[in-house]
Amino acid sequence: MKYSLSGSRTERESIERRIVDQRHVINSSLVHVLQRFLSIQALHKKTPNPFGNFDVHFTALCNLLRAFAELSDKPEEWAEEMINSWDRHLRHQDDGEEESSELEYPIRKILKEQSVFKNLEVRSQVISHAGRRGTLYTTTAA
């Protein structure tokens, strides 16, 4: 099987050279974004928490995006739509699907860690409940 890129070449070297040539502009722009980020942090804008103990970090990333959006003259909805998209993808939700339980992420993490189940028998089956499909995991306490 042949592995190769198709389509037109991007002239990567010239792009990388332009980035190096304009590094001073890029770096000075970061200072403006960080200044705006710090003022946005103080506003405590409502931000989703896609899972577990990641809320502070996720909020910081979202506020960095909000700062970038403001300084690059993007509409306010642009950042919020992106943040909601991140939230849905991190939760593995589709549009219209209700928000997951706070317990879902820690439970999924435990189920994925094989070391927890060394001596346990875990069974799973796909079921439907209240119009939603999901996987039911059953085991015995030890």
N, CA, C and O atoms as a GROMACS GRO file, in nm:
protein
  568
    1MET      N    1   0.085  -0.117   0.000
    1MET     CA    2   0.000   0.000   0.000
    1MET      C    3   0.090   0.124   0.000
    1MET      O    4   0.188   0.130   0.073
    2LYS      N    5   0.055   0.221  -0.082
    2LYS     CA    6   0.134   0.342  -0.094
    2LYS      C    7   0.079   0.449   0.001
    2LYS      O    8  -0.040   0.480   0.000
    3TYR      N    9   0.168   0.506   0.083
    3TYR     CA   10   0.130   0.613   0.174
    3TYR      C   11   0.194   0.742   0.124
    3TYR      O   12   0.316   0.752   0.113
    4SER      N   13   0.111   0.839   0.095
    4SER     CA   14   0.163   0.968   0.052
    4SER      C   15   0.054   1.074   0.066
    4SER      O   16  -0.064   1.042   0.079
    5LEU      N   17   0.097   1.200   0.063
    5LEU     CA   18   0.003   1.310   0.066
    5LEU      C   19  -0.049   1.335  -0.074
    5LEU      O   20   0.023   1.318  -0.172
    6SER      N   21  -0.173   1.373  -0.082
    6SER     CA   22  -0.227   1.408  -0.212
    6SER      C   23  -0.265   1.556  -0.211
    6SER      O   24  -0.278   1.615  -0.104
    7GLY      N   25  -0.281   1.614  -0.325
    7GLY     CA   26  -0.316   1.754  -0.335
    7GLY      C   27  -0.192   1.840  -0.354
    7GLY      O   28  -0.081   1.791  -0.368
    8SER      N   29  -0.217   1.970  -0.354
    8SER     CA   30  -0.105   2.062  -0.378
    8SER      C   31  -0.016   2.074  -0.255
    8SER      O   32  -0.062   2.058  -0.141
    9ARG      N   33   0.110   2.101  -0.280
    9ARG     CA   34   0.207   2.116  -0.171
    9ARG      C   35   0.185   2.250  -0.103
    9ARG      O   36   0.139   2.346  -0.166
   10THR      N   37   0.216   2.259   0.025
   10THR     CA   38   0.188   2.381   0.101
   10THR      C   39   0.307   2.475   0.111
   10THR      O   40   0.294   2.583   0.169
   11GLU      N   41   0.421   2.437   0.056
   11GLU     CA   42   0.538   2.522   0.068
   11GLU      C   43   0.569   2.546   0.216
   11GLU      O   44   0.588   2.660   0.259
   12ARG      N   45   0.575   2.440   0.292
   12ARG     CA   46   0.593   2.444   0.436
   12ARG      C   47   0.715   2.524   0.478
   12ARG      O   48   0.710   2.599   0.576
   13GLU      N   49   0.824   2.508   0.406
   13GLU     CA   50   0.947   2.577   0.444
   13GLU      C   51   0.929   2.729   0.442
   13GLU      O   52   0.976   2.799   0.532
   14SER      N   53   0.861   2.780   0.340
   14SER     CA   54   0.842   2.925   0.332
   14SER      C   55   0.749   2.974   0.444
   14SER      O   56   0.768   3.084   0.497
   15ILE      N   57   0.650   2.893   0.479
   15ILE     CA   58   0.561   2.930   0.589
   15ILE      C   59   0.640   2.933   0.720
   15ILE      O   60   0.627   3.028   0.797
   16GLU      N   61   0.720   2.831   0.745
   16GLU     CA   62   0.800   2.827   0.867
   16GLU      C   63   0.900   2.943   0.871
   16GLU      O   64   0.924   2.999   0.978
   17ARG      N   65   0.957   2.979   0.759
   17ARG     CA   66   1.051   3.091   0.753
   17ARG      C   67   0.981   3.222   0.787
   17ARG      O   68   1.036   3.306   0.858
   18ARG      N   69   0.858   3.239   0.736
   18ARG     CA   70   0.782   3.361   0.766
   18ARG      C   71   0.746   3.367   0.915
   18ARG      O   72   0.746   3.475   0.974
   19ILE      N   73   0.717   3.252   0.975
   19ILE     CA   74   0.688   3.249   1.119
   19ILE      C   75   0.810   3.294   1.198
   19ILE      O   76   0.799   3.376   1.289
   20VAL      N   77   0.928   3.242   1.161
   20VAL     CA   78   1.052   3.282   1.229
   20VAL      C   79   1.076   3.432   1.209
   20VAL      O   80   1.114   3.501   1.304
   21ASP      N   81   1.056   3.482   1.088
   21ASP     CA   82   1.078   3.623   1.058
   21ASP      C   83   0.983   3.714   1.138
   21ASP      O   84   1.020   3.826   1.174
   22GLN      N   85   0.862   3.665   1.165
   22GLN     CA   86   0.762   3.746   1.234
   22GLN      C   87   0.743   3.706   1.381
   22GLN      O   88   0.645   3.745   1.445
   23ARG      N   89   0.836   3.629   1.434
   23ARG     CA   90   0.825   3.580   1.572
   23ARG      C   91   0.807   3.695   1.671
   23ARG      O   92   0.730   3.682   1.766
   24HIS      N   93   0.877   3.806   1.651
   24HIS     CA   94   0.866   3.920   1.743
   24HIS      C   95   0.723   3.975   1.747
   24HIS      O   96   0.676   4.016   1.853
   25VAL      N   97   0.655   3.976   1.634
   25VAL     CA   98   0.517   4.024   1.629
   25VAL      C   99   0.426   3.924   1.701
   25VAL      O  100   0.338   3.964   1.777
   26ILE      N  101   0.448   3.796   1.675
   26ILE     CA  102   0.367   3.692   1.739
   26ILE      C  103   0.383   3.697   1.890
   26ILE      O  104   0.285   3.694   1.964
   27ASN      N  105   0.507   3.706   1.937
   27ASN     CA  106   0.533   3.708   2.082
   27ASN      C  107   0.475   3.833   2.147
   27ASN      O  108   0.419   3.823   2.257
   28SER      N  109   0.487   3.948   2.084
   28SER     CA  110   0.430   4.069   2.144
   28SER      C  111   0.278   4.062   2.148
   28SER      O  112   0.215   4.119   2.237
   29SER      N  113   0.217   3.992   2.052
   29SER     CA  114   0.071   3.975   2.052
   29SER      C  115   0.027   3.890   2.171
   29SER      O  116  -0.080   3.911   2.227
   30LEU      N  117   0.110   3.794   2.208
   30LEU     CA  118   0.076   3.708   2.323
   30LEU      C  119   0.062   3.790   2.451
   30LEU      O  120  -0.022   3.759   2.536
   31VAL      N  121   0.143   3.894   2.464
   31VAL     CA  122   0.134   3.980   2.583
   31VAL      C  123  -0.004   4.045   2.590
   31VAL      O  124  -0.064   4.052   2.698
   32HIS      N  125  -0.055   4.092   2.478
   32HIS     CA  126  -0.188   4.155   2.475
   32HIS      C  127  -0.296   4.052   2.510
   32HIS      O  128  -0.390   4.083   2.583
   33VAL      N  129  -0.283   3.931   2.457
   33VAL     CA  130  -0.381   3.827   2.488
   33VAL      C  131  -0.377   3.794   2.637
   33VAL      O  132  -0.482   3.778   2.699
   34LEU      N  133  -0.258   3.784   2.695
   34LEU     CA  134  -0.248   3.753   2.838
   34LEU      C  135  -0.306   3.866   2.923
   34LEU      O  136  -0.369   3.839   3.026
   35GLN      N  137  -0.285   3.992   2.883
   35GLN     CA  138  -0.344   4.103   2.956
   35GLN      C  139  -0.497   4.094   2.955
   35GLN      O  140  -0.562   4.111   3.058
   36ARG      N  141  -0.553   4.067   2.838
   36ARG     CA  142  -0.698   4.056   2.827
   36ARG      C  143  -0.749   3.934   2.903
   36ARG      O  144  -0.854   3.938   2.967
   37PHE      N  145  -0.674   3.825   2.897
   37PHE     CA  146  -0.707   3.702   2.970
   37PHE      C  147  -0.721   3.731   3.120
   37PHE      O  148  -0.816   3.686   3.183
   38LEU      N  149  -0.626   3.806   3.176
   38LEU     CA  150  -0.630   3.835   3.319
   38LEU      C  151  -0.753   3.918   3.356
   38LEU      O  152  -0.810   3.898   3.463
   39SER      N  153  -0.794   4.009   3.270
   39SER     CA  154  -0.914   4.087   3.301
   39SER      C  155  -1.040   4.002   3.285
   39SER      O  156  -1.138   4.022   3.357
   40ILE      N  157  -1.039   3.909   3.190
   40ILE     CA  158  -1.154   3.819   3.172
   40ILE      C  159  -1.165   3.724   3.291
   40ILE      O  160  -1.276   3.694   3.336
   41GLN      N  161  -1.052   3.676   3.341
   41GLN     CA  162  -1.054   3.586   3.458
   41GLN      C  163  -1.129   3.649   3.574
   41GLN      O  164  -1.203   3.581   3.645
   42ALA      N  165  -1.110   3.781   3.593
   42ALA     CA  166  -1.174   3.851   3.705
   42ALA      C  167  -1.326   3.860   3.689
   42ALA      O  168  -1.396   3.882   3.788
   43LEU      N  169  -1.377   3.842   3.568
   43LEU     CA  170  -1.522   3.851   3.544
   43LEU      C  171  -1.596   3.725   3.585
   43LEU      O  172  -1.718   3.728   3.604
   44HIS      N  173  -1.524   3.614   3.599
   44HIS     CA  174  -1.583   3.484   3.637
   44HIS      C  175  -1.701   3.447   3.547
   44HIS      O  176  -1.810   3.417   3.594
   45LYS      N  177  -1.676   3.450   3.415
   45LYS     CA  178  -1.780   3.413   3.319
   45LYS      C  179  -1.820   3.267   3.338
   45LYS      O  180  -1.736   3.182   3.367
   46LYS      N  181  -1.947   3.241   3.322
   46LYS     CA  182  -1.996   3.102   3.335
   46LYS      C  183  -1.934   3.017   3.225
   46LYS      O  184  -1.942   3.049   3.107
   47THR      N  185  -1.870   2.909   3.268
   47THR     CA  186  -1.800   2.819   3.176
   47THR      C  187  -1.839   2.676   3.210
   47THR      O  188  -1.844   2.641   3.327
   48PRO      N  189  -1.867   2.593   3.110
   48PRO     CA  190  -1.902   2.454   3.140
   48PRO      C  191  -1.784   2.379   3.202
   48PRO      O  192  -1.669   2.421   3.192
   49ASN      N  193  -1.816   2.268   3.265
   49ASN     CA  194  -1.713   2.181   3.323
   49ASN      C  195  -1.735   2.042   3.265
   49ASN      O  196  -1.819   1.968   3.315
   50PRO      N  197  -1.658   2.005   3.159
   50PRO     CA  198  -1.686   1.878   3.091
   50PRO      C  199  -1.659   1.755   3.174
   50PRO      O  200  -1.721   1.651   3.149
   51PHE      N  201  -1.571   1.761   3.272
   51PHE     CA  202  -1.550   1.643   3.355
   51PHE      C  203  -1.466   1.673   3.477
   51PHE      O  204  -1.377   1.759   3.476
   52GLY      N  205  -1.496   1.601   3.581
   52GLY     CA  206  -1.416   1.591   3.702
   52GLY      C  207  -1.345   1.714   3.751
   52GLY      O  208  -1.403   1.822   3.759
   53ASN      N  209  -1.219   1.697   3.784
   53ASN     CA  210  -1.139   1.801   3.847
   53ASN      C  211  -1.068   1.890   3.747
   53ASN      O  212  -0.962   1.944   3.779
   54PHE      N  213  -1.121   1.906   3.630
   54PHE     CA  214  -1.055   1.981   3.524
   54PHE      C  215  -1.115   2.121   3.508
   54PHE      O  216  -1.075   2.195   3.418
   55ASP      N  217  -1.210   2.158   3.594
   55ASP     CA  218  -1.285   2.281   3.573
   55ASP      C  219  -1.199   2.407   3.572
   55ASP      O  220  -1.221   2.494   3.489
   56VAL      N  221  -1.101   2.418   3.663
   56VAL     CA  222  -1.016   2.538   3.668
   56VAL      C  223  -0.932   2.548   3.541
   56VAL      O  224  -0.919   2.657   3.484
   57HIS      N  225  -0.875   2.438   3.498
   57HIS     CA  226  -0.792   2.438   3.377
   57HIS      C  227  -0.877   2.467   3.253
   57HIS      O  228  -0.837   2.545   3.166
   58PHE      N  229  -0.993   2.403   3.244
   58PHE     CA  230  -1.080   2.424   3.129
   58PHE      C  231  -1.126   2.569   3.122
   58PHE      O  232  -1.132   2.627   3.014
   59THR      N  233  -1.159   2.628   3.238
   59THR     CA  234  -1.200   2.769   3.242
   59THR      C  235  -1.087   2.859   3.194
   59THR      O  236  -1.111   2.955   3.121
   60ALA      N  237  -0.964   2.829   3.235
   60ALA     CA  238  -0.850   2.910   3.190
   60ALA      C  239  -0.833   2.901   3.038
   60ALA      O  240  -0.811   3.002   2.973
   61LEU      N  241  -0.844   2.781   2.983
   61LEU     CA  242  -0.833   2.766   2.837
   61LEU      C  243  -0.944   2.842   2.766
   61LEU      O  244  -0.921   2.906   2.663
   62CYS      N  245  -1.064   2.834   2.820
   62CYS     CA  246  -1.178   2.905   2.760
   62CYS      C  247  -1.157   3.056   2.765
   62CYS      O  248  -1.187   3.126   2.669
   63ASN      N  249  -1.105   3.105   2.877
   63ASN     CA  250  -1.081   3.249   2.889
   63ASN      C  251  -0.968   3.295   2.797
   63ASN      O  252  -0.971   3.408   2.748
   64LEU      N  253  -0.870   3.210   2.774
   64LEU     CA  254  -0.766   3.244   2.675
   64LEU      C  255  -0.828   3.255   2.536
   64LEU      O  256  -0.794   3.345   2.459
   65LEU      N  257  -0.919   3.164   2.504
   65LEU     CA  258  -0.987   3.170   2.375
   65LEU      C  259  -1.073   3.297   2.365
   65LEU      O  260  -1.075   3.362   2.261
   66ARG      N  261  -1.142   3.331   2.473
   66ARG     CA  262  -1.223   3.453   2.474
   66ARG      C  263  -1.136   3.576   2.453
   66ARG      O  264  -1.173   3.667   2.378
   67ALA      N  265  -1.019   3.580   2.518
   67ALA     CA  266  -0.927   3.692   2.502
   67ALA      C  267  -0.879   3.702   2.358
   67ALA      O  268  -0.876   3.810   2.300
   68PHE      N  269  -0.841   3.588   2.300
   68PHE     CA  270  -0.798   3.587   2.160
   68PHE      C  271  -0.909   3.637   2.069
   68PHE      O  272  -0.886   3.716   1.978
   69ALA      N  273  -1.031   3.588   2.094
   69ALA     CA  274  -1.144   3.627   2.010
   69ALA      C  275  -1.166   3.778   2.014
   69ALA      O  276  -1.188   3.840   1.910
   70GLU      N  277  -1.161   3.836   2.133
   70GLU     CA  278  -1.182   3.981   2.145
   70GLU      C  279  -1.074   4.058   2.070
   70GLU      O  280  -1.104   4.152   1.997
   71LEU      N  281  -0.949   4.020   2.089
   71LEU     CA  282  -0.838   4.093   2.029
   71LEU      C  283  -0.828   4.072   1.878
   71LEU      O  284  -0.767   4.153   1.808
   72SER      N  285  -0.885   3.965   1.829
   72SER     CA  286  -0.880   3.940   1.684
   72SER      C  287  -1.012   3.980   1.617
   72SER      O  288  -1.038   3.944   1.502
   73ASP      N  289  -1.094   4.056   1.690
   73ASP     CA  290  -1.221   4.110   1.638
   73ASP      C  291  -1.317   4.003   1.589
   73ASP      O  292  -1.391   4.025   1.493
   74LYS      N  293  -1.316   3.888   1.653
   74LYS     CA  294  -1.414   3.785   1.621
   74LYS      C  295  -1.541   3.815   1.701
   74LYS      O  296  -1.534   3.874   1.808
   75PRO      N  297  -1.656   3.775   1.650
   75PRO     CA  298  -1.779   3.798   1.726
   75PRO      C  299  -1.776   3.720   1.858
   75PRO      O  300  -1.715   3.613   1.866
   76GLU      N  301  -1.843   3.773   1.960
   76GLU     CA  302  -1.843   3.708   2.092
   76GLU      C  303  -1.895   3.565   2.084
   76GLU      O  304  -1.848   3.477   2.156
   77GLU      N  305  -1.993   3.542   1.995
   77GLU     CA  306  -2.050   3.407   1.982
   77GLU      C  307  -1.946   3.306   1.934
   77GLU      O  308  -1.957   3.187   1.963
   78TRP      N  309  -1.846   3.354   1.860
   78TRP     CA  310  -1.745   3.263   1.805
   78TRP      C  311  -1.678   3.184   1.916
   78TRP      O  312  -1.669   3.062   1.908
   79ALA      N  313  -1.630   3.253   2.018
   79ALA     CA  314  -1.562   3.184   2.129
   79ALA      C  315  -1.660   3.095   2.205
   79ALA      O  316  -1.625   2.982   2.240
   80GLU      N  317  -1.780   3.144   2.231
   80GLU     CA  318  -1.876   3.066   2.309
   80GLU      C  319  -1.920   2.941   2.234
   80GLU      O  320  -1.939   2.836   2.294
   81GLU      N  321  -1.936   2.952   2.102
   81GLU     CA  322  -1.970   2.833   2.022
   81GLU      C  323  -1.857   2.732   2.025
   81GLU      O  324  -1.881   2.612   2.033
   82MET      N  325  -1.733   2.781   2.017
   82MET     CA  326  -1.616   2.692   2.022
   82MET      C  327  -1.609   2.623   2.159
   82MET      O  328  -1.582   2.503   2.167
   83ILE      N  329  -1.632   2.698   2.265
   83ILE     CA  330  -1.629   2.643   2.401
   83ILE      C  331  -1.736   2.536   2.417
   83ILE      O  332  -1.711   2.430   2.474
   84ASN      N  333  -1.857   2.564   2.368
   84ASN     CA  334  -1.964   2.464   2.377
   84ASN      C  335  -1.931   2.340   2.295
   84ASN      O  336  -1.966   2.228   2.334
   85SER      N  337  -1.865   2.359   2.183
   85SER     CA  338  -1.823   2.245   2.101
   85SER      C  339  -1.720   2.161   2.176
   85SER      O  340  -1.728   2.038   2.178
   86TRP      N  341  -1.621   2.228   2.237
   86TRP     CA  342  -1.521   2.156   2.318
   86TRP      C  343  -1.591   2.074   2.426
   86TRP      O  344  -1.561   1.957   2.448
   87ASP      N  345  -1.684   2.140   2.494
   87ASP     CA  346  -1.756   2.074   2.604
   87ASP      C  347  -1.829   1.950   2.554
   87ASP      O  348  -1.820   1.844   2.616
   88ARG      N  349  -1.902   1.962   2.441
   88ARG     CA  350  -1.975   1.846   2.386
   88ARG      C  351  -1.879   1.734   2.348
   88ARG      O  352  -1.905   1.618   2.377
   89HIS      N  353  -1.768   1.770   2.282
   89HIS     CA  354  -1.674   1.667   2.238
   89HIS      C  355  -1.605   1.599   2.356
   89HIS      O  356  -1.585   1.478   2.355
   90LEU      N  357  -1.570   1.676   2.457
   90LEU     CA  358  -1.507   1.616   2.574
   90LEU      C  359  -1.602   1.526   2.651
   90LEU      O  360  -1.561   1.428   2.712
   91ARG      N  361  -1.729   1.560   2.647
   91ARG     CA  362  -1.831   1.477   2.713
   91ARG      C  363  -1.880   1.366   2.620
   91ARG      O  364  -1.952   1.276   2.665
   92HIS      N  365  -1.842   1.372   2.493
   92HIS     CA  366  -1.891   1.279   2.391
   92HIS      C  367  -2.042   1.288   2.378
   92HIS      O  368  -2.112   1.187   2.371
   93GLN      N  369  -2.092   1.413   2.376
   93GLN     CA  370  -2.235   1.436   2.363
   93GLN      C  371  -2.268   1.485   2.223
   93GLN      O  372  -2.187   1.549   2.157
   94ASP      N  373  -2.387   1.453   2.179
   94ASP     CA  374  -2.441   1.507   2.056
   94ASP      C  375  -2.529   1.626   2.091
   94ASP      O  376  -2.573   1.640   2.206
   95ASP      N  377  -2.554   1.712   1.994
   95ASP     CA  378  -2.646   1.823   2.016
   95ASP      C  379  -2.780   1.768   2.061
   95ASP      O  380  -2.826   1.666   2.010
   96GLY      N  381  -2.842   1.834   2.156
   96GLY     CA  382  -2.972   1.791   2.202
   96GLY      C  383  -2.967   1.687   2.312
   96GLY      O  384  -3.068   1.660   2.376
   97GLU      N  385  -2.851   1.628   2.334
   97GLU     CA  386  -2.840   1.528   2.440
   97GLU      C  387  -2.820   1.600   2.572
   97GLU      O  388  -2.741   1.695   2.579
   98GLU      N  389  -2.891   1.558   2.675
   98GLU     CA  390  -2.881   1.630   2.802
   98GLU      C  391  -2.743   1.610   2.865
   98GLU      O  392  -2.671   1.517   2.832
   99GLU      N  393  -2.708   1.700   2.956
   99GLU     CA  394  -2.576   1.700   3.017
   99GLU      C  395  -2.555   1.573   3.100
   99GLU      O  396  -2.648   1.521   3.161
  100SER      N  397  -2.431   1.525   3.099
  100SER     CA  398  -2.397   1.403   3.171
  100SER      C  399  -2.391   1.428   3.321
  100SER      O  400  -2.378   1.542   3.366
  101SER      N  401  -2.401   1.323   3.396
  101SER     CA  402  -2.387   1.330   3.540
  101SER      C  403  -2.242   1.361   3.576
  101SER      O  404  -2.151   1.327   3.500
  102GLU      N  405  -2.221   1.426   3.689
  102GLU     CA  406  -2.084   1.453   3.735
  102GLU      C  407  -2.008   1.324   3.762
  102GLU      O  408  -1.885   1.322   3.761
  103LEU      N  409  -2.080   1.215   3.785
  103LEU     CA  410  -2.016   1.088   3.815
  103LEU      C  411  -1.972   1.013   3.690
  103LEU      O  412  -1.893   0.919   3.699
  104GLU      N  413  -2.022   1.054   3.573
  104GLU     CA  414  -1.995   0.977   3.452
  104GLU      C  415  -1.846   0.968   3.421
  104GLU      O  416  -1.795   0.860   3.393
  105TYR      N  417  -1.774   1.081   3.426
  105TYR     CA  418  -1.631   1.079   3.393
  105TYR      C  419  -1.552   0.990   3.489
  105TYR      O  420  -1.476   0.905   3.442
  106PRO      N  421  -1.566   1.006   3.622
  106PRO     CA  422  -1.488   0.917   3.711
  106PRO      C  423  -1.522   0.770   3.694
  106PRO      O  424  -1.435   0.684   3.704
  107ILE      N  425  -1.649   0.740   3.668
  107ILE     CA  426  -1.688   0.600   3.649
  107ILE      C  427  -1.626   0.546   3.521
  107ILE      O  428  -1.575   0.434   3.520
  108ARG      N  429  -1.630   0.624   3.412
  108ARG     CA  430  -1.568   0.579   3.286
  108ARG      C  431  -1.418   0.556   3.306
  108ARG      O  432  -1.362   0.460   3.254
  109LYS      N  433  -1.354   0.645   3.381
  109LYS     CA  434  -1.210   0.632   3.406
  109LYS      C  435  -1.180   0.501   3.480
  109LYS      O  436  -1.086   0.430   3.445
  110ILE      N  437  -1.259   0.471   3.580
  110ILE     CA  438  -1.240   0.346   3.655
  110ILE      C  439  -1.260   0.225   3.564
  110ILE      O  440  -1.183   0.130   3.569
  111LEU      N  441  -1.364   0.229   3.481
  111LEU     CA  442  -1.391   0.117   3.391
  111LEU      C  443  -1.279   0.096   3.291
  111LEU      O  444  -1.253  -0.018   3.251
  112LYS      N  445  -1.213   0.203   3.249
  112LYS     CA  446  -1.106   0.191   3.150
  112LYS      C  447  -0.975   0.141   3.211
  112LYS      O  448  -0.890   0.088   3.140
  113GLU      N  449  -0.958   0.157   3.342
  113GLU     CA  450  -0.835   0.111   3.406
  113GLU      C  451  -0.846  -0.038   3.435
  113GLU      O  452  -0.919  -0.080   3.525
  114GLN      N  453  -0.772  -0.115   3.358
  114GLN     CA  454  -0.778  -0.260   3.369
  114GLN      C  455  -0.730  -0.311   3.505
  114GLN      O  456  -0.778  -0.413   3.553
  115SER      N  457  -0.636  -0.242   3.567
  115SER     CA  458  -0.578  -0.290   3.693
  115SER      C  459  -0.683  -0.300   3.803
  115SER      O  460  -0.667  -0.381   3.895
  116VAL      N  461  -0.788  -0.220   3.796
  116VAL     CA  462  -0.893  -0.224   3.897
  116VAL      C  463  -0.966  -0.358   3.895
  116VAL      O  464  -1.012  -0.405   3.999
  117PHE      N  465  -0.976  -0.420   3.776
  117PHE     CA  466  -1.058  -0.538   3.761
  117PHE      C  467  -0.976  -0.667   3.749
  117PHE      O  468  -1.023  -0.764   3.689
  118LYS      N  469  -0.857  -0.670   3.804
  118LYS     CA  470  -0.774  -0.791   3.793
  118LYS      C  471  -0.846  -0.914   3.844
  118LYS      O  472  -0.843  -1.018   3.779
  119ASN      N  473  -0.911  -0.904   3.958
  119ASN     CA  474  -0.974  -1.020   4.019
  119ASN      C  475  -1.126  -1.016   4.013
  119ASN      O  476  -1.194  -1.094   4.080
  120LEU      N  477  -1.180  -0.927   3.932
  120LEU     CA  478  -1.324  -0.914   3.924
  120LEU      C  479  -1.376  -0.954   3.786
  120LEU      O  480  -1.308  -0.935   3.685
  121GLU      N  481  -1.493  -1.008   3.784
  121GLU     CA  482  -1.559  -1.037   3.657
  121GLU      C  483  -1.649  -0.919   3.624
  121GLU      O  484  -1.738  -0.885   3.702
  122VAL      N  485  -1.628  -0.857   3.510
  122VAL     CA  486  -1.708  -0.742   3.468
  122VAL      C  487  -1.784  -0.782   3.342
  122VAL      O  488  -1.725  -0.829   3.245
  123ARG      N  489  -1.915  -0.763   3.347
  123ARG     CA  490  -1.998  -0.792   3.231
  123ARG      C  491  -2.056  -0.660   3.181
  123ARG      O  492  -2.086  -0.570   3.260
  124SER      N  493  -2.072  -0.650   3.050
  124SER     CA  494  -2.134  -0.530   2.995
  124SER      C  495  -2.238  -0.570   2.892
  124SER      O  496  -2.226  -0.672   2.825
  125GLN      N  497  -2.341  -0.488   2.882
  125GLN     CA  498  -2.444  -0.509   2.781
  125GLN      C  499  -2.502  -0.374   2.742
  125GLN      O  500  -2.515  -0.284   2.825
  126VAL      N  501  -2.537  -0.363   2.616
  126VAL     CA  502  -2.598  -0.240   2.565
  126VAL      C  503  -2.747  -0.246   2.596
  126VAL      O  504  -2.814  -0.344   2.564
  127ILE      N  505  -2.798  -0.139   2.658
  127ILE     CA  506  -2.939  -0.135   2.694
  127ILE      C  507  -2.997   0.000   2.653
  127ILE      O  508  -2.923   0.094   2.623
  128SER      N  509  -3.130   0.009   2.653
  128SER     CA  510  -3.200   0.135   2.634
  128SER      C  511  -3.282   0.162   2.758
  128SER      O  512  -3.348   0.073   2.812
  129HIS      N  513  -3.277   0.288   2.802
  129HIS     CA  514  -3.355   0.328   2.919
  129HIS      C  515  -3.399   0.471   2.899
  129HIS      O  516  -3.318   0.558   2.868
  130ALA      N  517  -3.526   0.497   2.916
  130ALA     CA  518  -3.584   0.631   2.900
  130ALA      C  519  -3.547   0.691   2.765
  130ALA      O  520  -3.521   0.811   2.754
  131GLY      N  521  -3.544   0.608   2.662
  131GLY     CA  522  -3.516   0.654   2.527
  131GLY      C  523  -3.369   0.679   2.496
  131GLY      O  524  -3.337   0.733   2.390
  132ARG      N  525  -3.279   0.641   2.587
  132ARG     CA  526  -3.136   0.661   2.564
  132ARG      C  527  -3.066   0.525   2.566
  132ARG      O  528  -3.096   0.439   2.649
  133ARG      N  529  -2.972   0.508   2.472
  133ARG     CA  530  -2.893   0.385   2.468
  133ARG      C  531  -2.766   0.406   2.549
  133ARG      O  532  -2.711   0.516   2.552
  134GLY      N  533  -2.722   0.302   2.613
  134GLY     CA  534  -2.598   0.310   2.689
  134GLY      C  535  -2.548   0.172   2.719
  134GLY      O  536  -2.609   0.072   2.682
  135THR      N  537  -2.435   0.166   2.787
  135THR     CA  538  -2.376   0.038   2.825
  135THR      C  539  -2.392   0.020   2.976
  135THR      O  540  -2.357   0.109   3.054
  136LEU      N  541  -2.446  -0.093   3.015
  136LEU     CA  542  -2.462  -0.126   3.156
  136LEU      C  543  -2.349  -0.222   3.194
  136LEU      O  544  -2.333  -0.328   3.134
  137TYR      N  545  -2.270  -0.182   3.294
  137TYR     CA  546  -2.162  -0.264   3.344
  137TYR      C  547  -2.205  -0.324   3.477
  137TYR      O  548  -2.255  -0.252   3.563
  138THR      N  549  -2.186  -0.455   3.494
  138THR     CA  550  -2.219  -0.520   3.620
  138THR      C  551  -2.100  -0.597   3.668
  138THR      O  552  -2.024  -0.654   3.589
  139THR      N  553  -2.083  -0.600   3.799
  139THR     CA  554  -1.973  -0.675   3.862
  139THR      C  555  -2.017  -0.708   4.004
  139THR      O  556  -2.127  -0.673   4.046
  140THR      N  557  -1.931  -0.774   4.077
  140THR     CA  558  -1.959  -0.804   4.216
  140THR      C  559  -1.861  -0.728   4.304
  140THR      O  560  -1.749  -0.700   4.263
  141ALA      N  561  -1.903  -0.695   4.421
  141ALA     CA  562  -1.816  -0.623   4.514
  141ALA      C  563  -1.712  -0.720   4.571
  141ALA      O  564  -1.741  -0.838   4.590
  142ALA      N  565  -1.594  -0.670   4.597
  142ALA     CA  566  -1.489  -0.754   4.654
  142ALA      C  567  -1.416  -0.678   4.763
  142ALA      O  568  -1.324  -0.731   4.825
   0.00000   0.00000   0.00000
